[in-house]
Amino acid sequence: MSDTHSTHGGGTSSVYRGVRKRKWGKWVSEIRDPLTKSRIWLGSFDTPEMAAVAYDAASFYFRKDNAILNFPQMATALPIPASPSADDIRVAAHQAALLVKPSTAELDDTGSGSAQYVPTNIGLSASEIQAINDSPLDTPENWMEFNYNPGLYFSNDANFECTSDWNEVPDDSLWNS
């Protein structure tokens, strides 16, 4: 028996509350704020379980003991958002998803992302996770900084000016000692 079924938009929904699968394979989660009725995007996840636990964290925050959870046994372990802001709810949801993040080997072995998981806690605070997400390491600005600073690659004080005459290039070969 399958744990998903097709939706009219081309993706699939999950047996988990608040979770659906995108056409390209990522599992996504969102929830409605019960007061404003607006949707809060919780994020994209590698597995349906991660998306489901993210939903549970937001649902438990909004509805407390009245929440219908995908994993009720985890209710006491779910992170609590720092405030009712959508950003803080999203951070708590991502922290919750990390509790059931499979190892890379588990994802490779199953291919489906539906294995038994050992909870993982990386020990980062909400502000540390937010700082990591706000400043990605793989940005064009970072690559340009590396590209224009040869001193990052070489530890000696050599002069790295370009010259058109190869005869002027210093011969500091290791083999000339």
Steps between C-alpha positions, in 0.01 A plus 500: 500500500633845409532778755424770239239578239493735203350845523357708216812722497736219405657454843403239754357534845622297792333296769648758735298806593634825352740327258514458124759397244613725216531361148879514528508290817530743792253472787346829611300610800279794587236586756223755540521747785171441685464869590577669168415201274814581298732223388843469657757328279703263716744389232626226269639179644677185384249257651127500574579432867710815527220706344246335732698577816544859380123523466457345845720767662289780350171325570591431862603865545165624368263241646689361804332180630222528240747456213463195279862393456663265253734379776324557834773308684740786414282781639719569803818507288373756247675839496292801598512811278651809665200709390183468292676646196503285187882509497528366857240231427699400190826482703335275761355284220846453349646416841228238541573354156864455600387271782408235239752581228638175360869450447630530144550122495134443587387727216736324258391152608127552471480758226150579623590682819259285706735301722504459876681801646720554797422847638784744446558813702767734371477734796456833321279773638226661291714812454799292383286315245353830379851650465610203289193531279540878464860484384551217255863410437464433129426852377648682200640763738699237691637350178599843371686568825699178453559576134653844562714421803793274402635536852229258607672230296869572566670545834822663379546868418549449127387775269218375275500769235423384147779542251502454127859377491538143633870560553414736786310232693708402804615138500433397860472132426541253782734299277764777475619466860 
